[in-house]
Amino acid sequence: MSERLPAWRPGPTRDAVLAFLDRSQDIPVDERVAYVDNDGTLWCEKPTYVQQDFFVDALQRRVADDPSLAEHPAFAAVLSGDMAAIGAIGLAEVAGALAALFDGQTPEQYAGAVDDFLGRHRHRTLEVPVDRVIYRPMLELLAELRALEFSVGIVTGGGTEFVRRVSKRFYGVEPGMVVGTLIGYRFDRDDRGRPLVRRTIAQSGTANEGGAKLEHIQAQVGRAPVLAIGNSGGDRELLEWAQTSPHGGLAVLIVHDDADREFAYTSEAATFTDAEVITDVADRLGWTVVSMQRDWATIFVGAD
């Protein structure tokens, strides 16, 4: 039999993950549910989020056609990368302005824009396509979970429709199992009178971070996790939820501590201030902590 999780280095962390996989065979199949964060957990989130780059790209292309848009305060802050200005304007207002770039589009039109961007995009510092900044050890773990008949979902702070566009292709996760920040839609008809839906600029509900992840999972999927994996304070409640499973749930925290092969930083929630450093929470609650430097022999897909 081939080695399991070959991109994971031998040691206590890998042993803990394998032990969970082995004992999960005693869990009823319909209760084998795993939720995994996306940014910083399945693919690289530094120096900027992939979806942030998507919106910046869309804005730059729109400004090329209409330079006056660059005078909009939110757009000017985004184009200059002025995080202080973005903070002063407010993340919600900036996000709403960027969402307006796709206002009125059908899901198919938006999906086409995502595909076009991903086909052109290169990581800002690694200079490789998006599918080369996916974490190989995580793909191996997802494959093990599928082999054990787990239902695997992605629970992300990013936009639901953006992540749904890549979830099947990159991770083998069905789009219906993606829970993220939702945009609003409105009913319409095309020029032949056929029904369709169009994007609006309104966010539906709250940003999908912190406790909102649990609320949205329950509302959209209705199944609690026995395994949860994340990397930031925005994932804290999700990991805590997995620990409450009567089957002995596993909470896994990915720690970015490899400046040579990826980046070294402490992940924080994007939409609120963490009450406690997430690595301190992990230590206190007994989570399984994955050190990229120590525990992953290979980080990225396609890397040696």
Rosetta silent file (secondary structure, phi, psi, omega in degrees, C-alpha in Angstrom):
SEQUENCE: MSERLPAWRPGPTRDAVLAFLDRSQDIPVDERVAYVDNDGTLWCEKPTYVQQDFFVDALQRRVADDPSLAEHPAFAAVLSGDMAAIGAIGLAEVAGALAALFDGQTPEQYAGAVDDFLGRHRHRTLEVPVDRVIYRPMLELLAELRALEFSVGIVTGGGTEFVRRVSKRFYGVEPGMVVGTLIGYRFDRDDRGRPLVRRTIAQSGTANEGGAKLEHIQAQVGRAPVLAIGNSGGDRELLEWAQTSPHGGLAVLIVHDDADREFAYTSEAATFTDAEVITDVADRLGWTVVSMQRDWATIFVGAD
SCORE:     score description
SCORE:     0.000 S_00000001
   1 L     0.000  135.878 -178.612    0.000    0.000    0.000 S_00000001
   2 L   -68.273  156.141 -179.089    1.351    3.443   -0.923 S_00000001
   3 L   -63.959  137.608  176.933    2.300    5.864    1.830 S_00000001
   4 L   -85.915  142.273  178.846   -0.547    7.994    3.157 S_00000001
   5 L    50.973   58.111 -175.521   -0.106   11.763    3.200 S_00000001
   6 L   -64.972  -22.706  179.167    3.347   11.675    1.565 S_00000001
   7 L   -83.413   -1.798  177.248    3.747   15.480    1.604 S_00000001
   8 E   -97.807  131.314  178.597    3.396   15.440    5.410 S_00000001
   9 L   -72.887  144.749  174.646    6.564   14.862    7.402 S_00000001
  10 L   -58.511  141.318  179.649    6.539   12.016    9.945 S_00000001
  11 L   156.927 -177.908 -176.163    5.846   13.252   13.443 S_00000001
  12 H   -59.715  -36.390 -177.866    3.148   13.902   16.050 S_00000001
  13 H   -66.936  -49.785  178.140    1.036   16.146   13.793 S_00000001
  14 H   -61.764  -39.838  178.965    0.827   13.656   10.951 S_00000001
  15 H   -61.084  -40.864 -179.244    0.215   10.872   13.469 S_00000001
  16 H   -65.589  -40.109  178.840   -2.707   12.803   14.993 S_00000001
  17 H   -67.065  -44.976  179.600   -4.311   13.352   11.581 S_00000001
  18 H   -64.796  -37.840  178.351   -3.874    9.710   10.578 S_00000001
  19 H   -62.672  -40.230  177.029   -5.249    8.527   13.934 S_00000001
  20 H   -63.840  -45.009  179.442   -8.358   10.621   13.350 S_00000001
  21 H   -59.368  -41.121 -179.053   -8.780    9.219    9.851 S_00000001
  22 H   -65.469  -44.668 -176.950   -8.483    5.675   11.195 S_00000001
  23 H   -77.398  -16.886 -179.843  -11.023    6.127   13.965 S_00000001
  24 H   -67.057  -16.209  177.849  -13.428    8.012   11.688 S_00000001
  25 H   -66.928  -15.511  176.538  -14.342    4.678   10.103 S_00000001
  26 H   -89.020   -5.086  179.133  -16.404    4.052   13.259 S_00000001
  27 L   -86.095  135.721  175.911  -18.439    7.243   12.668 S_00000001
  28 L   -53.198  139.444 -174.291  -21.737    6.786   10.781 S_00000001
  29 H   -56.577  -39.926 -177.180  -21.190    7.835    7.170 S_00000001
  30 H   -71.619   -6.207  176.015  -23.892   10.492    7.255 S_00000001
  31 H  -108.891    4.847  175.698  -22.070   12.153   10.162 S_00000001
  32 L   -84.554   90.306 -175.991  -18.662   12.191    8.496 S_00000001
  33 E  -127.489  128.984  178.400  -18.585   15.898    7.712 S_00000001
  34 E  -126.773  136.425  175.014  -15.480   18.072    7.320 S_00000001
  35 E  -120.469  135.365 -175.511  -15.306   21.812    6.720 S_00000001
  36 E  -128.626  132.142  173.271  -12.146   23.510    5.498 S_00000001
  37 L   -67.887  163.177 -178.751  -11.362   27.210    5.202 S_00000001
  38 L  -103.885  -68.670 -175.684   -9.997   28.383    1.833 S_00000001
  39 E   -65.100  120.260 -179.739   -7.672   31.410    2.030 S_00000001
  40 L    81.887   -2.880  178.427   -4.514   30.427    3.880 S_00000001
  41 L  -119.506  -40.104  176.414   -5.800   26.885    4.427 S_00000001
  42 L  -106.891  -31.804  175.281   -6.211   25.457    0.935 S_00000001
  43 E  -143.248  166.339 -174.023   -4.277   28.044   -1.050 S_00000001
  44 L   -66.631  136.226 -179.906   -1.893   30.921   -0.403 S_00000001
  45 L  -112.065    1.908 -178.670   -3.460   34.167    0.852 S_00000001
  46 L  -114.582  151.292   -0.087   -0.357   36.378    0.873 S_00000001
  47 L   -77.378  -11.277  176.389    0.610   39.012   -0.074 S_00000001
  48 L  -141.521  155.868  175.154   -3.033   39.537   -1.115 S_00000001
  49 L   -65.440  144.412  178.671   -6.154   37.391   -1.331 S_00000001
  50 H   -59.643  -42.589 -179.197   -6.774   35.895   -4.773 S_00000001
  51 H   -67.649  -31.462  174.211  -10.292   37.303   -4.806 S_00000001
  52 H   -62.540  -43.203  177.783   -8.929   40.733   -3.889 S_00000001
  53 H   -62.498  -34.848  177.589   -6.657   40.531   -6.926 S_00000001
  54 H   -61.634  -45.574 -179.688   -9.717   39.583   -9.018 S_00000001
  55 H   -69.083  -39.118  178.192  -11.549   42.734   -7.966 S_00000001
  56 H   -63.274  -42.116  178.455   -8.478   44.928   -8.465 S_00000001
  57 H   -60.993  -44.853  179.483   -8.018   43.473  -11.951 S_00000001
  58 H   -62.764  -40.165  179.388  -11.680   44.141  -12.791 S_00000001
  59 H   -65.941  -43.801 -179.905  -11.369   47.692  -11.484 S_00000001
  60 H   -61.116  -40.389  179.189   -8.204   48.383  -13.475 S_00000001
  61 H   -68.059  -36.566  178.790   -9.865   47.157  -16.664 S_00000001
  62 H   -70.205  -39.842  178.313  -12.939   49.289  -15.978 S_00000001
  63 H   -65.015  -32.156  177.522  -10.819   52.379  -15.234 S_00000001
  64 H   -61.206  -32.578  178.410   -9.002   51.879  -18.548 S_00000001
  65 H   -85.472  -30.776 -177.739  -12.369   52.386  -20.249 S_00000001
  66 L  -139.269   86.043 -175.741  -13.568   55.141  -17.896 S_00000001
  67 H   -57.475  -22.751 -178.375  -10.684   56.980  -16.148 S_00000001
  68 H   -64.002  -22.510  179.206  -13.114   59.040  -14.061 S_00000001
  69 H   -62.594  -27.187 -178.712  -13.786   55.973  -11.915 S_00000001
  70 H   -66.784  -12.703  179.691  -10.305   56.332  -10.433 S_00000001
  71 H   -85.594  -13.748  176.910  -11.517   59.482   -8.663 S_00000001
  72 L   -63.926  127.014 -174.753  -14.007   57.516   -6.550 S_00000001
  73 H   -53.209  -43.660 -179.311  -12.450   57.480   -3.031 S_00000001
  74 H   -65.593  -42.644 -179.373  -12.930   53.727   -2.519 S_00000001
  75 H   -68.043  -39.165  178.631  -11.546   52.907   -5.952 S_00000001
  76 H   -61.801  -40.520  179.723   -8.611   55.301   -5.515 S_00000001
  77 H   -66.109  -41.627 -179.825   -7.708   53.602   -2.231 S_00000001
  78 H   -66.101  -45.408 -177.335   -7.908   50.123   -3.794 S_00000001
  79 H   -64.667  -32.521 -179.715   -5.880   51.090   -6.860 S_00000001
  80 H   -88.364  -10.241 -177.256   -3.131   52.638   -4.723 S_00000001
  81 L    69.686   26.033 -177.042   -3.153   49.809   -2.205 S_00000001
  82 L   -82.772   93.807 -176.178   -3.620   52.363    0.583 S_00000001
  83 H   -66.732  -30.795  177.916   -4.759   50.147    3.472 S_00000001
  84 H   -65.114  -42.424  179.285   -5.064   53.146    5.807 S_00000001
  85 H   -67.205  -39.216  177.754   -7.485   54.817    3.399 S_00000001
  86 H   -62.223  -42.185  178.226   -9.420   51.589    2.966 S_00000001
  87 H   -64.473  -38.192 -179.463   -9.696   51.297    6.738 S_00000001
  88 H   -68.414  -38.816  178.453  -10.851   54.899    7.043 S_00000001
  89 H   -69.682  -38.721 -177.483  -13.523   54.432    4.361 S_00000001
  90 L   109.492  127.736 -176.845  -14.612   51.136    5.856 S_00000001
  91 H   -59.574  -37.977 -178.309  -14.161   47.627    4.499 S_00000001
  92 H   -63.427  -42.634 -179.926  -17.912   47.184    3.995 S_00000001
  93 H   -67.250  -40.508  178.981  -18.188   50.327    1.854 S_00000001
  94 H   -64.954  -43.833  178.863  -15.132   49.388   -0.208 S_00000001
  95 H   -61.259  -39.123  178.387  -16.458   45.858   -0.714 S_00000001
  96 H   -64.929  -39.899  178.384  -19.805   47.280   -1.827 S_00000001
  97 H   -63.987  -40.962  178.895  -18.123   49.557   -4.345 S_00000001
  98 H   -68.838  -38.458  178.208  -16.161   46.649   -5.795 S_00000001
  99 H   -60.835  -30.567 -179.239  -19.263   44.447   -5.901 S_00000001
 100 H   -64.253  -19.041  177.870  -20.916   47.154   -8.007 S_00000001
 101 H   -62.758  -22.443 -178.075  -18.457   46.335  -10.801 S_00000001
 102 H  -117.037   14.792 -179.071  -20.531   43.203  -11.419 S_00000001
 103 L   -59.536  132.145  177.353  -23.955   44.599  -10.588 S_00000001
 104 L    87.861   -6.249  179.720  -26.644   43.194  -12.876 S_00000001
 105 L   -76.024  149.183  172.118  -24.563   40.300  -14.193 S_00000001
 106 L   -78.707  162.610  176.610  -26.024   36.823  -14.396 S_00000001
 107 H   -55.881  -35.555 -179.873  -24.223   34.009  -12.582 S_00000001
 108 H   -67.333  -39.755  178.484  -22.946   32.803  -15.957 S_00000001
 109 H   -66.080  -42.033  178.321  -21.483   36.199  -16.817 S_00000001
 110 H   -64.471  -42.526  178.251  -19.782   36.436  -13.438 S_00000001
 111 H   -59.702  -39.043  177.994  -18.420   32.894  -13.791 S_00000001
 112 H   -64.190  -37.463  178.062  -16.967   33.851  -17.171 S_00000001
 113 H   -66.363  -40.367  177.721  -15.222   36.850  -15.597 S_00000001
 114 H   -63.140  -46.513 -179.303  -13.733   34.622  -12.887 S_00000001
 115 H   -60.813  -41.923  179.982  -12.507   32.092  -15.471 S_00000001
 116 H   -62.434  -44.851  179.363  -10.953   34.838  -17.590 S_00000001
 117 H   -62.165  -49.109 -177.170   -9.112   36.270  -14.595 S_00000001
 118 H   -62.788  -29.902  178.115   -7.824   32.911  -13.377 S_00000001
 119 H   -70.159  -23.517 -178.591   -6.548   32.139  -16.853 S_00000001
 120 H  -103.617  -24.783 -167.932   -4.405   35.288  -16.820 S_00000001
 121 L   -70.854  141.786  171.973   -3.518   35.737  -13.163 S_00000001
 122 L  -127.770  141.117  179.213   -0.088   35.091  -11.706 S_00000001
 123 L   -57.978  140.218 -171.490    0.752   35.191   -7.999 S_00000001
 124 L   -61.706  -34.190 -178.278    2.288   38.554   -7.149 S_00000001
 125 L  -113.103  -34.569 -179.475    5.553   37.237   -5.711 S_00000001
 126 L   -82.297  -19.803  174.482    5.761   33.561   -6.704 S_00000001
 127 L    58.513   41.674  177.006    4.801   34.416  -10.304 S_00000001
 128 L  -128.494  161.008  177.895    2.920   31.170  -10.926 S_00000001
 129 L   -63.282  164.480 -176.468   -0.730   30.475  -11.843 S_00000001
 130 H   -58.327  -38.586 -176.863   -3.328   30.156   -9.093 S_00000001
 131 H   -71.178   -2.970  175.974   -3.430   26.369   -9.283 S_00000001
 132 H   -99.332   -1.079  176.058    0.264   26.310   -8.332 S_00000001
 133 L  -110.208   19.408  172.139   -0.293   28.045   -4.979 S_00000001
 134 E   -83.371  143.773 -177.030   -2.620   25.311   -3.697 S_00000001
 135 E   -82.509  117.336 -179.281   -1.226   23.360   -0.752 S_00000001
 136 H   -59.230  -43.247  179.678   -0.322   19.807   -1.759 S_00000001
 137 H   -59.218  -33.321  179.604   -0.646   18.377    1.784 S_00000001
 138 H   -71.721  -37.192  176.301   -4.221   19.647    1.954 S_00000001
 139 H   -63.266  -38.182  177.052   -5.135   18.031   -1.368 S_00000001
 140 H   -63.073  -41.704  179.912   -3.770   14.755   -0.013 S_00000001
 141 H   -66.818  -41.046  177.370   -5.895   15.105    3.112 S_00000001
 142 H   -61.050  -38.651  178.630   -9.024   15.899    1.084 S_00000001
 143 H   -64.167  -40.806  177.267   -8.410   12.766   -0.987 S_00000001
 144 H   -62.695  -41.086  179.989   -8.155   10.677    2.188 S_00000001
 145 H   -64.600  -42.377  178.793  -11.420   12.152    3.460 S_00000001
 146 H   -64.143  -37.563  179.333  -13.233   11.388    0.212 S_00000001
 147 H   -64.157  -24.804  178.552  -11.929    7.817    0.301 S_00000001
 148 L   -96.075   13.333  176.026  -13.547    7.537    3.740 S_00000001
 149 L    65.648   31.417  172.925  -16.873    8.855    2.383 S_00000001
 150 L   -73.937  145.700  164.498  -16.678   12.203    4.131 S_00000001
 151 E   -88.205  120.339 -175.132  -18.852   15.057    2.948 S_00000001
 152 E  -112.007  128.441  176.920  -16.335   17.868    2.516 S_00000001
 153 E  -123.339  156.795  174.154  -17.290   21.533    2.437 S_00000001
 154 E  -107.429  124.978 -179.705  -15.371   24.781    2.082 S_00000001
 155 E  -118.783  107.526 -166.490  -16.351   27.467    4.596 S_00000001
 156 E  -127.724  151.158  172.021  -14.754   30.737    3.576 S_00000001
 157 E   -78.272  -14.132  179.768  -14.882   34.419    4.333 S_00000001
 158 E   -73.049  174.237  179.973  -14.542   35.001    0.599 S_00000001
 159 E   -66.118  132.026 -176.820  -17.373   35.433   -1.855 S_00000001
 160 H   -56.378  -49.600 -173.557  -19.413   32.265   -2.267 S_00000001
 161 H   -66.617  -34.447  177.987  -19.752   32.443   -6.053 S_00000001
 162 H   -64.082  -47.988 -177.400  -16.038   33.067   -6.607 S_00000001
 163 H   -70.085  -35.580  176.818  -15.020   30.043   -4.534 S_00000001
 164 H   -59.912  -30.686 -178.395  -17.753   27.870   -6.030 S_00000001
 165 H   -68.240  -23.675 -177.719  -16.221   28.525   -9.435 S_00000001
 166 H  -111.467  -11.209 -169.432  -12.950   26.862   -8.383 S_00000001
 167 H   -61.983  -43.178 -178.849  -14.071   24.382   -5.706 S_00000001
 168 H   -72.945  -45.787 -175.757  -14.728   21.387   -7.968 S_00000001
 169 H   -66.334  -43.536 -174.966  -11.833   22.012  -10.346 S_00000001
 170 H   -90.503  -34.308 -170.508   -9.160   22.697   -7.729 S_00000001
 171 H  -121.656   -8.579 -176.449  -10.341   20.754   -4.674 S_00000001
 172 L    73.666   18.827 -179.508  -12.953   18.232   -5.790 S_00000001
 173 L   -99.719  128.884 -179.542  -15.551   19.943   -3.574 S_00000001
 174 L   -62.770  139.157 -179.454  -19.072   20.279   -4.959 S_00000001
 175 H   -55.125  -33.435  179.231  -20.155   23.929   -5.390 S_00000001
 176 H   -67.618  -11.808  178.050  -23.209   23.291   -3.232 S_00000001
 177 H  -101.411   17.865  175.423  -20.863   22.535   -0.315 S_00000001
 178 E  -100.785  122.736  177.989  -19.261   25.993   -0.428 S_00000001
 179 E  -117.063  115.530 -178.061  -20.431   28.344    2.331 S_00000001
 180 E  -142.174 -164.515  175.179  -19.115   31.881    2.017 S_00000001
 181 E   -75.250  127.406 -171.313  -20.068   35.530    2.091 S_00000001
 182 E   -98.624  139.453  170.853  -23.210   35.885   -0.015 S_00000001
 183 E   -96.874  151.863  178.648  -24.142   38.540   -2.527 S_00000001
 184 E   -80.654  154.775  176.781  -27.802   39.346   -3.106 S_00000001
 185 E  -127.040  156.347  173.996  -29.664   38.456   -6.297 S_00000001
 186 E  -128.752  146.427  178.224  -32.794   39.799   -7.954 S_00000001
 187 E   -74.332  144.209  178.074  -35.251   38.061  -10.242 S_00000001
 188 E  -153.581  178.646  173.439  -35.421   39.233  -13.860 S_00000001
 189 E  -131.791  147.112  178.426  -36.329   38.017  -17.346 S_00000001
 190 L   -81.509 -175.649 -174.993  -34.220   38.007  -20.490 S_00000001
 191 L   -70.499   -5.002  174.972  -35.268   39.541  -23.818 S_00000001
 192 L  -107.027    7.463  177.271  -37.215   36.366  -24.611 S_00000001
 193 L    83.686    8.114 -179.240  -39.130   36.464  -21.355 S_00000001
 194 L   -84.192  142.553 -177.220  -37.265   33.597  -19.714 S_00000001
 195 E   -71.379  146.074  174.057  -36.576   33.840  -15.969 S_00000001
 196 E  -156.316  174.199  175.394  -33.088   34.490  -14.650 S_00000001
 197 E  -122.457  150.250  179.116  -31.320   36.057  -11.685 S_00000001
 198 E  -128.184  147.282  177.349  -28.886   38.958  -11.616 S_00000001
 199 E   -66.436  149.658  172.052  -26.293   40.021   -9.070 S_00000001
 200 E  -119.687 -179.114  178.377  -26.914   43.073   -6.909 S_00000001
 201 E   -93.695   -1.897 -175.566  -24.538   45.196   -4.858 S_00000001
 202 E   -85.829  134.231  172.350  -26.151   44.127   -1.591 S_00000001
 203 E   -80.064  134.036  179.648  -24.457   41.630    0.707 S_00000001
 204 E   -92.564  106.390 -176.637  -26.865   38.950    1.878 S_00000001
 205 L    81.194 -165.791 -177.272  -26.360   38.575    5.612 S_00000001
 206 L   -91.185  164.734  175.128  -23.090   39.180    7.423 S_00000001
 207 L   -59.341  142.380 -172.786  -19.532   38.467    6.312 S_00000001
 208 L   -84.870   70.657  175.997  -18.807   34.760    6.732 S_00000001
 209 L  -137.307  156.368  177.098  -16.303   34.912    9.573 S_00000001
 210 L    64.437 -138.567 -179.101  -16.353   33.923   13.211 S_00000001
 211 H   -62.119  -24.145  178.418  -19.686   32.753   14.568 S_00000001
 212 H   -59.945  -29.036  178.706  -21.346   33.605   11.266 S_00000001
 213 H   -61.050  -41.467  179.081  -19.668   30.536    9.776 S_00000001
 214 H   -67.225  -43.651 -179.689  -21.689   28.297   12.085 S_00000001
 215 H   -59.982  -44.277 -176.743  -24.908   30.198   11.420 S_00000001
 216 H   -73.046  -35.314  174.868  -24.460   29.970    7.664 S_00000001
 217 H   -60.269  -47.859 -178.773  -23.477   26.291    7.729 S_00000001
 218 H   -63.080  -40.979 -178.031  -26.611   25.467    9.664 S_00000001
 219 H   -71.215  -35.571 -172.153  -28.803   27.592    7.393 S_00000001
 220 H  -100.740  -29.649 -177.244  -27.313   26.382    4.105 S_00000001
 221 L  -117.034  -43.127  177.377  -26.094   22.830    4.761 S_00000001
 222 L    76.899   24.172 -179.684  -27.566   21.785    8.099 S_00000001
 223 L  -135.211  126.968 -179.358  -24.775   19.388    9.081 S_00000001
 224 L   -80.813  152.564 -177.638  -22.296   19.875   11.922 S_00000001
 225 L   -87.030  151.761  166.832  -18.611   18.988   11.445 S_00000001
 226 L  -105.383  -12.005  176.435  -16.557   16.253   13.018 S_00000001
 227 E  -140.957  133.925  174.587  -13.443   17.821   11.457 S_00000001
 228 E  -138.688  139.480 -177.612  -12.660   21.491   10.859 S_00000001
 229 E  -132.142  129.762  178.513   -9.488   23.025    9.471 S_00000001
 230 E  -151.377 -173.595 -177.885   -8.588   26.710    9.399 S_00000001
 231 L  -140.384   -3.724 -173.722   -5.764   29.174    9.832 S_00000001
 232 L  -138.724  175.433  176.144   -7.080   32.374   11.387 S_00000001
 233 H   -61.119  -23.249  177.060   -9.165   33.959   14.103 S_00000001
 234 H   -69.939  -12.460 -179.942  -12.040   33.961   11.627 S_00000001
 235 H  -103.431   -1.088 -171.571  -12.067   30.153   11.882 S_00000001
 236 H   -54.882  -53.796 -176.077  -11.999   29.925   15.673 S_00000001
 237 H   -63.514  -34.209  178.089  -15.671   29.173   16.278 S_00000001
 238 H   -63.283  -44.613  179.287  -15.737   26.647   13.437 S_00000001
 239 H   -67.764  -38.103  176.427  -12.844   24.701   14.953 S_00000001
 240 H   -62.041  -38.099 -179.367  -14.411   24.891   18.396 S_00000001
 241 H   -61.877  -44.171  179.550  -17.638   23.489   16.925 S_00000001
 242 H   -59.479  -37.255 -179.465  -15.845   20.450   15.510 S_00000001
 243 H   -64.011  -22.845 -178.461  -14.418   19.731   18.954 S_00000001
 244 L   -81.235   -4.409 -178.360  -17.923   19.412   20.397 S_00000001
 245 L   -57.980  136.318  177.889  -18.740   16.439   18.165 S_00000001
 246 L   -67.013  -10.933  179.618  -19.830   13.400   20.198 S_00000001
 247 L   -93.516   10.243 -179.207  -17.541   11.350   17.945 S_00000001
 248 L    77.747   63.642 -175.510  -14.401   13.083   19.190 S_00000001
 249 L   -66.360  157.949 -178.521  -14.049   15.811   16.623 S_00000001
 250 E  -116.533  130.525  174.064  -10.713   17.144   15.417 S_00000001
 251 E  -110.596  126.917 -176.352   -9.773   20.824   15.121 S_00000001
 252 E  -123.317  127.102  178.104   -6.728   21.569   12.959 S_00000001
 253 E  -111.160  125.255  175.822   -4.955   24.929   12.754 S_00000001
 254 E   -89.549  124.939 -178.698   -2.561   25.660    9.876 S_00000001
 255 E  -110.441  128.015 -178.733    0.302   27.923   11.003 S_00000001
 256 E   -91.385   97.564 -175.774    2.252   29.973    8.463 S_00000001
 257 E  -133.980   25.622 -177.465    5.810   29.891    9.767 S_00000001
 258 L  -122.604   86.722 -177.704    7.878   29.153    6.664 S_00000001
 259 L   -68.273  -23.241 -178.203    9.241   32.394    5.241 S_00000001
 260 L   -77.574  -43.163 -176.252   11.512   30.555    2.814 S_00000001
 261 L   -98.394  -22.216  177.956    8.891   28.410    1.067 S_00000001
 262 L  -141.169 -109.565  177.037    5.738   30.471    1.695 S_00000001
 263 L  -143.224  157.734  177.150    5.258   33.322    4.216 S_00000001
 264 E  -118.192  116.620 -178.972    5.682   33.747    7.961 S_00000001
 265 E  -167.956  161.855  174.266    2.855   35.528    9.779 S_00000001
 266 L   -99.827  119.356 -176.073    0.141   35.060   12.383 S_00000001
 267 L   -70.740  140.001  177.839   -3.253   34.858   10.685 S_00000001
 268 L  -129.331  159.327  175.050   -5.991   37.178   11.886 S_00000001
 269 L   -62.893  149.817 -177.541   -9.662   37.615   11.090 S_00000001
 270 L   -89.420  -24.935 -171.589  -10.301   40.024    8.225 S_00000001
 271 L  -114.731    1.047  175.745  -13.509   41.673    9.437 S_00000001
 272 L  -154.081  165.871  179.744  -13.062   41.938   13.211 S_00000001
 273 L   -87.152  126.412 -179.708  -10.337   42.173   15.846 S_00000001
 274 L   -63.529  135.679  177.493   -9.335   38.833   17.341 S_00000001
 275 L   -74.518  -23.802 -177.362   -9.990   38.599   21.064 S_00000001
 276 L  -152.415  141.748  178.112   -7.025   36.235   21.447 S_00000001
 277 L   -56.980  131.274 -170.403   -4.119   35.250   19.208 S_00000001
 278 H   -63.115  -31.085  177.352   -5.316   32.161   17.359 S_00000001
 279 H   -69.584  -30.319  175.342   -2.199   30.108   18.168 S_00000001
 280 H   -68.970  -39.477  176.523   -2.804   30.783   21.862 S_00000001
 281 H   -60.702  -44.562 -179.166   -6.377   29.565   21.454 S_00000001
 282 H   -59.681  -44.994  179.489   -5.089   26.419   19.752 S_00000001
 283 H   -63.875  -41.960 -176.279   -2.678   25.686   22.594 S_00000001
 284 H   -69.482  -36.158 -175.905   -5.308   26.308   25.249 S_00000001
 285 H   -95.747   -2.042  175.863   -7.998   24.183   23.584 S_00000001
 286 L    75.518   33.607  176.898   -5.728   21.359   22.486 S_00000001
 287 L   -72.598  161.248  171.751   -6.100   21.710   18.732 S_00000001
 288 E   -83.941  117.591 -175.757   -3.813   19.887   16.317 S_00000001
 289 E  -102.964  124.405  179.099   -1.398   22.557   15.092 S_00000001
 290 E  -100.307  114.276  172.819    0.233   22.151   11.685 S_00000001
 291 E   -88.479  118.944  178.431    3.524   23.994   11.289 S_00000001
 292 H   -57.719  -40.723 -177.484    4.188   24.466    7.577 S_00000001
 293 H   -67.051  -43.438 -174.176    7.913   24.557    8.290 S_00000001
 294 H   -86.767  -38.633 -166.378    8.004   21.480   10.494 S_00000001
 295 H  -101.196  -15.778 -177.721    5.153   19.311    9.256 S_00000001
 296 E  -110.426  114.138  176.776    4.956   19.785    5.486 S_00000001
 297 L   -67.633  -35.128  176.849    7.740   18.285    3.375 S_00000001
 298 L  -130.971  138.371 -179.555    6.234   19.980    0.333 S_00000001
 299 L   -98.012  -54.409 -171.554    3.977   23.024    0.449 S_00000001
 300 E  -101.674  151.971  170.069    2.719   23.754   -3.041 S_00000001
 301 L   -58.420  133.884  177.969    1.325   21.652   -5.845 S_00000001
 302 L    86.623   -7.730  178.488    4.040   21.192   -8.451 S_00000001
 303 L   -81.605  154.159  177.948    6.863   21.933   -6.002 S_00000001
 304 L   -74.077    0.000    0.000    9.722   19.497   -5.575 S_00000001
